[in-house]
Each structure stands twice: as structure tokens, then as C-alpha cells.
């Protein structure tokens, strides 16, 4: 691809009518993912404690309108590359999820959320295809990242009551002082800052060293003050192992690097629930062997997976349903009141069964791995590939502590899908 004449300008993305449309749609999609329909939520409001399956109507309307606009653009521009993203295993996943939804106690809820999940897939594909070239992509990422960072810092300075966790927060007052910016929780803010660091590294290499360094510095500083344990702990692993993964030439060695960290995380977390020896080891190694209370939710989830091991309880039709919420008592497991499994793999298994988990692992682990291995070195942009690998690995690592997979409205999930699609397009390019 030819580079634009003005290498460092942030105004360049908006020159020309077609480029203006592409840039507008890209940034609108960026803001929908990162800001959602309800940024800066007030955690002292009583609604913060409510578990409900009711949808955010405003968010749905925005998603439908934006998806329609993206669809119109794809049709008028004949973006045939979208078809290359629809792999057989992805089709199998959605067919199985549809079966799981039909068998659930809340088929209408599951079906609605499955449609929204398909919107996320389509939007992620368009996110990669909207930029005209790699420099355009880098400029748009820079504009979006700087806007989110400016908004988060402005919130901390001018509206700390909705940007920093307070002692008046009804759900988790013990988090008082942790920064969250426009996000609803410090963990979401921390994971978001990690993704922005990946953006900054790509911008540093492809567009501007000064801009990239600024984004990395601002995101790192904010990440530190979120005190989000999982993102802070996993970010160095994603940064280090992504470089090793790209550098290695042996397919077997790449596979070991890919599965190594998730496997260790799985043994130390879920293994501590299932095996006494692992639990003893974790108690000796970890300052908090409960992983901030997650072990109770993991055990609760495993018990319910055993009840419906094949098809699960329905795609996104388990947590927050009346059957769970109304069964909770103050002596009962906290899982009845949990919003999710706090583990992406267990979350998929309890919703769509072990079949759904196997299919998801095939698409999220195996398919991108094959695409990367089959891509000739000369075909891929090294800076772009590294950003895709960093984001992909970080998403897989974070699944050990957060329910990332197929989480509608989750920025980390969206960017993980973007990265998987990016690797796919690189492999299938002619």
C-alpha cells in the first residue's frame, strides 16, 4: 500500500468524500465500542445493584443503526473480503448457539442476544476493512485512542464521582480511589488501557513515535491508578510472548507459546477449585487464593455445567435470569447473584455447553493460529501483525479471569475479534 504524503497529520484521515465516510463510520464504531450507550455510570445509584436481563434500548438502537450504515457501505463498495471472514467453524458456532438458544428457558432473550453477537462480528470485520490503508488505520486509531484518554482523564479531574470508585459505591465500596474513567468498573478500564497500549505501540511504529509514545504513556499511567490486578499482571506476558510468538519460526514452538499461559492460568485458577494439591500450591503462592472471591463463582459455574453439559442453559440466557436471582438466599452461593462466571471459558460452557466451548476454542485459538502460520512473512505488515497478536493473546489470557468471549459490548472482546479477523485477512490476501 502507498503511504499518504503527510505522514504525521491527524487531519489527513478526513480528506476526500469517500475517506470522510470511511473515517466517520470507523470513529462512530470506535466510540460505540469504547464509550457504549451509558458512559460514566454512577455506581452510587441503586440501579447499579440490579441484575436484569432487560436490554439497554438505547444501546440496541445505536447498534442497529450503525450496523445498517455499515451494511449499506459494504454493499455499495462491494467489500467481498467480508466473505473470507465467514469460516466454516464460525458458521458452526452460530448454528450451535442458535440450537442452545432454542433449548433454553429464555429462547427470546437468547435469540436477541445472539443477533447482537452477530452484529459484533460484522462490525469487527468492517473495523478492519474501513481504513483505506495501514497509515489511515493508524491515524484513526490515534484519533480514537487520544479521544478516549482525554475523556477518561477529564472525568478523573472534573467528575471524579463518576470516574473514580467511591466509598459511596453500592456494589464495591472497597474499591474507593481506583480510577475507572468512562468505564463502569476498574477492571474494564484496566483492560481498555492495555488495548490502548497496543494501539500506541502500533502508532509508534507505523505513524509517529511522538504520538505513539504519548498514548502508551497516558494509558500506562491510567492503568496503574485503576489497580486492576488482572490487566496489570497479564499485560507484560502479552507484550513479551507476542514478540516471541512472532519471532519463532517453528510451528510447534509457536503452539507451545500460544497455549502455555492460558494453560497455566487454567491450572492455577480452575485447578485450585477442583484439585486439593493445586489449591494448596495456590494458597502458598498467592496473597489472595480466592482470586477476589472468584473461586466460589467458578465452583458454582462448574456445578451448573454438570447439569447441562451438552447444550448449556442458553446463549447469554443464564446469568441474571429470574431462576437464579430468585433462588438466592443470604446463606447461598454468591453465584446466584453473579453477573457472569468471571472466566470466559466457563462462561461459554455454562451458556452453550461443552460443544459450544470446543467450537469456540477452535475459532478463538486454532483458526487464528493456522492463519498466522500460513501467512508468508513478506505478505504481512510486521507492526500490524504484532498489534493483532498482542491483542489476541491478551484477550485469551484475560479470559482466565473475566468473561470476555462473546461478551456483547465488551471492548476487549471486540478488539480480540478484530485481531482474529485481521490475521484471517492477512492469510487469505492474494
VEXDREN-2710 file (C-alpha; in Angstrom, 1 decimal):
% VEXDREN-2710
k/r/px/py/pz
1/UNK/0.0/0.0/0.0
2/UNK/1.2/3.5/-0.8
3/UNK/1.7/5.8/2.2
4/UNK/-0.1/9.1/2.3
5/UNK/2.0/12.2/1.6
6/UNK/1.5/13.7/5.0
7/UNK/2.8/11.1/7.4
8/UNK/2.1/12.6/10.7
9/UNK/-1.1/14.6/10.2
10/UNK/-4.2/13.6/12.1
11/UNK/-6.3/15.7/9.8
12/UNK/-5.4/13.6/6.7
13/UNK/-8.0/10.8/7.5
14/UNK/-10.8/13.1/6.6
15/UNK/-9.6/14.3/3.2
16/UNK/-11.9/13.3/0.3
17/UNK/-15.6/12.3/0.5
18/UNK/-15.1/8.5/0.5
19/UNK/-12.3/8.8/3.0
20/UNK/-14.5/11.1/5.1
21/UNK/-17.3/8.5/5.1
22/UNK/-14.9/5.7/6.0
23/UNK/-13.3/7.8/8.8
24/UNK/-16.7/8.8/10.2
25/UNK/-18.1/5.2/10.2
26/UNK/-14.8/4.0/11.8
27/UNK/-14.8/6.5/14.6
28/UNK/-18.5/6.1/15.2
29/UNK/-17.9/2.4/15.6
30/UNK/-14.9/3.0/17.8
31/UNK/-16.9/5.3/20.1
32/UNK/-19.8/2.8/20.3
33/UNK/-17.5/0.1/21.4
34/UNK/-15.4/2.1/23.9
35/UNK/-18.0/4.5/25.3
36/UNK/-21.1/2.3/25.0
37/UNK/-24.5/3.9/25.3
38/UNK/-24.0/4.7/29.0
39/UNK/-20.5/6.1/29.8
40/UNK/-19.6/7.3/33.3
41/UNK/-22.2/5.3/35.1
42/UNK/-23.0/6.4/38.7
43/UNK/-22.2/3.4/40.9
44/UNK/-23.9/5.0/43.9
45/UNK/-27.2/4.7/42.1
46/UNK/-29.4/1.8/43.4
47/UNK/-29.8/0.6/39.8
48/UNK/-26.1/-0.5/39.9
49/UNK/-27.1/-3.4/42.2
50/UNK/-29.9/-4.6/40.0
51/UNK/-29.4/-7.8/38.0
52/UNK/-31.6/-7.8/35.0
53/UNK/-32.0/-9.4/31.6
54/UNK/-33.6/-6.3/30.2
55/UNK/-31.7/-4.8/27.3
56/UNK/-30.3/-1.3/27.0
57/UNK/-32.7/0.0/24.5
58/UNK/-30.6/3.0/23.5
59/UNK/-27.6/0.7/23.0
60/UNK/-29.6/-1.6/20.8
61/UNK/-30.9/1.2/18.7
62/UNK/-27.4/2.6/18.2
63/UNK/-26.1/-0.9/17.3
64/UNK/-28.9/-1.5/14.8
65/UNK/-28.5/2.0/13.1
66/UNK/-24.7/1.7/12.9
67/UNK/-24.8/-1.9/11.7
68/UNK/-27.3/-0.7/9.0
69/UNK/-25.0/2.1/7.9
70/UNK/-22.0/-0.3/7.8
71/UNK/-24.0/-2.8/5.8
72/UNK/-25.0/-0.1/3.3
73/UNK/-21.4/0.9/2.9
74/UNK/-20.3/-2.7/2.4
75/UNK/-22.9/-3.2/-0.3
76/UNK/-22.1/-0.1/-2.2
77/UNK/-18.4/-0.8/-2.0
78/UNK/-18.7/-4.5/-2.7
79/UNK/-16.4/-5.5/0.2
80/UNK/-16.0/-9.1/-0.9
81/UNK/-13.3/-9.6/1.7
82/UNK/-16.1/-9.9/4.3
83/UNK/-16.9/-13.3/2.9
84/UNK/-13.4/-14.6/3.7
85/UNK/-14.1/-13.9/7.4
86/UNK/-17.1/-16.3/7.5
87/UNK/-15.2/-19.6/8.1
88/UNK/-16.9/-22.9/8.5
89/UNK/-16.2/-23.1/12.2
90/UNK/-17.7/-19.6/12.8
91/UNK/-20.8/-20.7/11.0
92/UNK/-20.9/-23.9/13.1
93/UNK/-20.6/-21.8/16.3
94/UNK/-23.6/-19.6/15.5
95/UNK/-25.6/-22.7/14.4
96/UNK/-24.9/-24.4/17.7
97/UNK/-25.5/-21.2/19.7
98/UNK/-28.9/-21.0/18.0
99/UNK/-29.7/-24.6/19.0
100/UNK/-28.7/-23.7/22.5
101/UNK/-30.9/-20.6/22.5
102/UNK/-33.9/-22.6/21.2
103/UNK/-33.5/-25.2/24.0
104/UNK/-33.1/-22.6/26.8
105/UNK/-35.8/-21.4/29.2
106/UNK/-35.5/-18.0/27.7
107/UNK/-35.3/-18.5/23.9
108/UNK/-36.4/-15.0/23.1
109/UNK/-33.7/-13.4/25.3
110/UNK/-31.0/-15.8/23.9
111/UNK/-32.1/-15.2/20.3
112/UNK/-32.0/-11.4/20.7
113/UNK/-28.5/-11.5/22.2
114/UNK/-27.4/-13.9/19.5
115/UNK/-28.4/-11.4/16.9
116/UNK/-26.4/-8.7/18.7
117/UNK/-23.4/-11.1/18.8
118/UNK/-23.7/-11.4/15.0
119/UNK/-23.7/-7.6/14.8
120/UNK/-20.5/-7.5/16.8
121/UNK/-18.9/-9.9/14.3
122/UNK/-20.0/-7.9/11.3
123/UNK/-18.8/-4.6/12.9
124/UNK/-15.4/-6.1/13.8
125/UNK/-15.0/-7.2/10.2
126/UNK/-15.8/-3.7/9.0
127/UNK/-13.5/-2.2/11.6
128/UNK/-10.6/-3.8/9.7
129/UNK/-11.9/-3.1/6.2
130/UNK/-13.0/0.6/6.6
131/UNK/-9.5/2.2/6.6
132/UNK/-8.0/2.7/3.1
133/UNK/-4.6/1.6/4.1
134/UNK/-2.4/0.9/7.2
135/UNK/-1.5/4.5/7.7
136/UNK/-5.1/5.5/7.6
137/UNK/-5.8/2.8/10.1
138/UNK/-3.0/4.1/12.4
139/UNK/-4.3/7.7/12.2
140/UNK/-7.9/6.6/13.0
141/UNK/-6.7/4.6/16.0
142/UNK/-4.7/7.6/17.2
143/UNK/-7.7/9.9/17.0
144/UNK/-9.9/7.4/18.8
145/UNK/-7.3/6.5/21.4
146/UNK/-6.5/10.1/22.2
147/UNK/-10.2/11.0/22.5
148/UNK/-10.9/8.1/25.0
149/UNK/-7.8/9.0/27.0
150/UNK/-8.7/12.7/27.1
151/UNK/-12.3/11.8/28.2
152/UNK/-11.0/9.5/30.9
153/UNK/-8.6/12.0/32.3
154/UNK/-11.1/14.8/32.1
155/UNK/-13.5/12.6/34.1
156/UNK/-11.0/12.0/36.8
157/UNK/-10.2/15.7/37.1
158/UNK/-13.7/17.3/36.6
159/UNK/-16.1/14.5/37.5
160/UNK/-14.3/12.2/40.0
161/UNK/-17.6/10.9/41.5
162/UNK/-18.4/9.0/38.2
163/UNK/-14.8/8.4/37.1
164/UNK/-13.2/7.1/40.3
165/UNK/-14.6/4.4/42.5
166/UNK/-16.1/6.0/45.7
167/UNK/-16.9/4.8/49.2
168/UNK/-20.5/5.6/48.3
169/UNK/-20.5/2.9/45.5
170/UNK/-23.2/0.4/46.5
171/UNK/-21.7/-2.7/44.9
172/UNK/-18.0/-2.5/45.8
173/UNK/-17.1/0.4/48.2
174/UNK/-13.8/-1.2/49.0
175/UNK/-12.6/-0.1/45.5
176/UNK/-12.7/3.6/46.6
177/UNK/-9.9/5.5/44.9
178/UNK/-9.4/3.2/41.9
179/UNK/-9.7/5.1/38.6
180/UNK/-12.3/3.9/36.1
181/UNK/-12.7/6.9/33.7
182/UNK/-15.7/6.4/31.4
183/UNK/-15.9/2.7/32.1
184/UNK/-18.2/1.1/34.6
185/UNK/-15.5/-0.7/36.6
186/UNK/-11.8/-0.5/37.2
187/UNK/-11.3/-3.9/35.6
188/UNK/-12.9/-2.8/32.4
189/UNK/-10.8/0.4/32.5
190/UNK/-7.6/-1.5/33.1
191/UNK/-8.3/-3.9/30.2
192/UNK/-9.1/-1.0/28.0
193/UNK/-5.9/0.8/28.8
194/UNK/-3.9/-2.4/27.9
195/UNK/-5.6/-2.4/24.5
196/UNK/-4.7/1.3/24.1
197/UNK/-1.1/0.5/24.9
198/UNK/-1.1/-2.0/22.0
199/UNK/-2.6/0.8/19.8
200/UNK/0.2/3.1/20.9
201/UNK/2.9/0.7/20.0
202/UNK/1.5/0.2/16.5
203/UNK/1.1/4.0/16.1
204/UNK/4.7/4.5/17.3
205/UNK/6.0/2.0/14.6
206/UNK/3.7/2.9/11.7
207/UNK/2.8/6.6/12.1
208/UNK/4.5/8.8/14.7
209/UNK/6.9/8.0/17.5
210/UNK/5.7/11.0/19.5
211/UNK/2.0/10.2/19.2
212/UNK/2.6/6.5/19.9
213/UNK/4.7/7.3/23.0
214/UNK/2.1/9.7/24.3
215/UNK/-0.7/7.2/24.0
216/UNK/1.4/4.5/25.7
217/UNK/2.5/6.8/28.5
218/UNK/-1.1/8.1/29.2
219/UNK/-2.6/4.6/29.0
220/UNK/0.1/3.1/31.3
221/UNK/-0.3/5.9/33.9
222/UNK/-4.1/5.4/33.9
223/UNK/-3.7/1.6/34.1
224/UNK/-1.6/1.9/37.2
225/UNK/-4.2/4.0/39.0
226/UNK/-7.0/1.6/38.1
227/UNK/-5.2/-1.0/40.3
228/UNK/-6.8/-3.6/38.0
229/UNK/-4.9/-6.7/39.0
230/UNK/-5.6/-9.0/36.1
231/UNK/-4.8/-6.5/33.3
232/UNK/-1.7/-5.2/35.1
233/UNK/-0.5/-8.8/35.7
234/UNK/-1.3/-10.1/32.2
235/UNK/-0.1/-7.1/30.1
236/UNK/3.7/-7.9/30.5
237/UNK/3.0/-11.5/29.4
238/UNK/1.1/-10.4/26.3
239/UNK/3.8/-7.9/25.4
240/UNK/6.6/-10.4/25.9
241/UNK/5.1/-13.6/24.4
242/UNK/3.6/-11.8/21.4
243/UNK/7.2/-10.8/20.4
244/UNK/8.4/-14.4/21.0
245/UNK/5.4/-15.8/19.1
246/UNK/6.1/-13.7/16.0
247/UNK/9.8/-14.3/16.2
248/UNK/9.7/-18.1/16.4
249/UNK/9.8/-20.0/13.1
250/UNK/8.9/-23.4/14.5
251/UNK/5.2/-24.2/14.4
252/UNK/5.5/-26.5/17.4
253/UNK/7.2/-23.8/19.4
254/UNK/4.6/-21.2/18.4
255/UNK/1.9/-23.6/19.6
256/UNK/3.6/-24.0/23.0
257/UNK/3.8/-20.3/23.4
258/UNK/0.2/-19.9/22.4
259/UNK/-1.3/-22.4/24.9
260/UNK/1.3/-22.1/27.6
261/UNK/0.0/-19.0/29.5
262/UNK/-3.7/-19.9/29.2
263/UNK/-2.9/-23.5/30.4
264/UNK/-1.0/-22.3/33.4
265/UNK/-3.8/-19.8/34.3
266/UNK/-6.4/-22.6/34.0
267/UNK/-4.4/-24.9/36.2
268/UNK/-3.9/-22.3/38.9
269/UNK/-7.5/-20.9/38.8
270/UNK/-10.0/-23.6/37.9
271/UNK/-7.5/-26.3/39.1
272/UNK/-7.5/-24.8/42.5
273/UNK/-11.2/-25.4/42.7
274/UNK/-11.1/-29.0/41.5
275/UNK/-7.8/-30.3/43.0
276/UNK/-6.7/-30.1/46.6
277/UNK/-3.0/-30.2/45.7
278/UNK/-3.3/-27.3/43.3
279/UNK/-5.3/-25.4/45.9
280/UNK/-2.6/-25.9/48.5
281/UNK/0.0/-24.6/46.0
282/UNK/-2.1/-21.5/45.2
283/UNK/-2.5/-20.8/48.9
284/UNK/1.3/-20.8/49.3
285/UNK/2.0/-18.7/46.2
286/UNK/-0.9/-16.2/46.1
287/UNK/-1.7/-13.4/48.5
288/UNK/-5.4/-14.0/47.7
289/UNK/-6.0/-17.6/46.9
290/UNK/-9.7/-16.9/46.3
291/UNK/-8.8/-14.6/43.3
292/UNK/-11.0/-11.8/44.8
293/UNK/-13.9/-14.2/45.6
294/UNK/-13.9/-15.8/42.1
295/UNK/-13.4/-19.4/43.3
296/UNK/-17.0/-19.5/44.7
297/UNK/-18.4/-18.4/41.4
298/UNK/-16.2/-20.8/39.5
299/UNK/-17.4/-23.7/41.6
300/UNK/-21.0/-22.6/41.2
301/UNK/-20.5/-22.5/37.4
302/UNK/-18.8/-25.9/37.3
303/UNK/-21.8/-27.4/39.2
304/UNK/-24.2/-25.9/36.7
305/UNK/-22.2/-27.0/33.7
306/UNK/-22.6/-30.6/35.0
307/UNK/-26.4/-30.1/35.0
308/UNK/-26.5/-29.3/31.3
309/UNK/-23.1/-30.4/29.8
310/UNK/-24.1/-30.6/26.2
311/UNK/-26.2/-27.6/25.2
312/UNK/-25.9/-25.4/28.3
313/UNK/-28.5/-23.1/29.6
314/UNK/-28.8/-21.0/26.5
315/UNK/-26.6/-18.3/24.9
316/UNK/-26.4/-15.4/27.3
317/UNK/-29.6/-16.7/29.0
318/UNK/-28.2/-17.9/32.3
319/UNK/-26.8/-15.1/34.5
320/UNK/-29.2/-12.6/35.9
321/UNK/-32.3/-14.7/35.0
322/UNK/-35.2/-14.9/37.4
323/UNK/-34.4/-18.6/38.1
324/UNK/-31.1/-17.7/39.6
325/UNK/-31.8/-14.4/41.2
326/UNK/-35.0/-15.6/43.0
327/UNK/-33.2/-18.7/44.3
328/UNK/-30.5/-16.7/46.1
329/UNK/-30.5/-16.5/49.9
330/UNK/-28.0/-14.8/52.1
331/UNK/-26.6/-18.2/53.0
332/UNK/-26.5/-19.4/49.5
333/UNK/-23.6/-19.3/47.0
334/UNK/-22.8/-15.8/45.6
335/UNK/-23.1/-17.3/42.1
336/UNK/-26.8/-16.8/42.2
337/UNK/-26.2/-13.0/42.2
338/UNK/-23.1/-13.0/39.9
339/UNK/-23.3/-11.2/36.6
340/UNK/-21.1/-13.8/34.8
341/UNK/-18.6/-16.6/35.5
342/UNK/-15.6/-14.4/35.7
343/UNK/-13.9/-16.8/33.4
344/UNK/-14.5/-16.7/29.6
345/UNK/-14.2/-20.4/29.0
346/UNK/-16.5/-21.5/31.9
347/UNK/-19.0/-18.8/30.9
348/UNK/-19.3/-20.2/27.3
349/UNK/-19.6/-23.8/28.7
350/UNK/-22.4/-22.9/31.1
351/UNK/-24.3/-21.0/28.4
352/UNK/-23.7/-23.2/25.4
353/UNK/-22.4/-26.5/26.8
354/UNK/-19.1/-28.3/26.2
355/UNK/-19.9/-28.4/22.5
356/UNK/-20.1/-24.7/22.3
357/UNK/-16.8/-24.4/24.3
358/UNK/-15.0/-26.7/21.9
359/UNK/-16.2/-24.8/18.9
360/UNK/-15.3/-21.5/20.5
361/UNK/-11.8/-22.7/21.3
362/UNK/-11.4/-23.9/17.7
363/UNK/-12.3/-20.5/16.4
364/UNK/-10.5/-18.4/19.0
365/UNK/-7.3/-20.5/19.3
366/UNK/-6.9/-22.8/16.4
367/UNK/-8.2/-20.8/13.4
368/UNK/-6.0/-17.7/14.1
369/UNK/-3.0/-19.8/14.8
370/UNK/-3.4/-21.6/11.5
371/UNK/-3.9/-18.3/9.7
372/UNK/-0.8/-16.8/11.2
373/UNK/1.4/-19.8/10.5
374/UNK/0.2/-19.9/6.8
375/UNK/0.8/-16.2/6.2
376/UNK/4.1/-15.7/4.2
377/UNK/6.4/-13.2/6.1
378/UNK/6.5/-10.9/3.1
379/UNK/2.7/-10.5/2.9
380/UNK/2.1/-9.2/6.4
381/UNK/2.9/-5.8/7.9
382/UNK/5.1/-6.6/10.9
383/UNK/3.8/-3.7/13.0
384/UNK/0.1/-4.6/12.3
385/UNK/0.7/-8.3/12.8
386/UNK/2.3/-7.6/16.2
387/UNK/-0.7/-5.5/17.3
388/UNK/-3.1/-8.2/16.2
389/UNK/-1.1/-10.9/18.1
390/UNK/-0.7/-8.7/21.2
391/UNK/-4.5/-8.1/21.4
392/UNK/-5.4/-11.7/20.6
393/UNK/-3.1/-13.1/23.2
394/UNK/-4.2/-10.6/25.8
395/UNK/-7.9/-11.4/25.2
396/UNK/-7.2/-15.2/25.6
397/UNK/-5.2/-14.5/28.8
398/UNK/-7.9/-12.3/30.3
399/UNK/-10.5/-15.0/29.7
400/UNK/-8.9/-16.8/32.7
401/UNK/-10.3/-14.1/35.0
402/UNK/-13.1/-12.3/33.0
403/UNK/-15.9/-13.4/30.8
404/UNK/-14.6/-12.0/27.6
405/UNK/-15.7/-14.5/24.9
406/UNK/-18.9/-13.5/23.1
407/UNK/-19.5/-10.7/25.5
408/UNK/-21.6/-8.1/23.7
409/UNK/-20.5/-4.5/24.5
410/UNK/-17.1/-5.6/25.7
411/UNK/-14.2/-3.6/24.1
412/UNK/-11.6/-6.4/24.7
413/UNK/-13.8/-8.9/23.0
414/UNK/-14.5/-6.6/20.1
415/UNK/-10.7/-6.0/19.6
416/UNK/-10.0/-9.7/20.0
417/UNK/-12.4/-10.4/17.2
418/UNK/-10.8/-7.6/15.1
419/UNK/-7.4/-9.2/15.6
420/UNK/-8.6/-12.7/14.7
421/UNK/-10.2/-11.2/11.6
422/UNK/-7.1/-9.2/10.8
423/UNK/-4.9/-12.4/10.9
424/UNK/-7.5/-14.1/8.7
425/UNK/-7.4/-11.4/6.1
426/UNK/-3.6/-11.4/6.1
427/UNK/-3.6/-15.2/5.5
428/UNK/-6.2/-15.1/2.7
429/UNK/-4.9/-12.0/0.9
430/UNK/-3.9/-12.5/-2.7
END
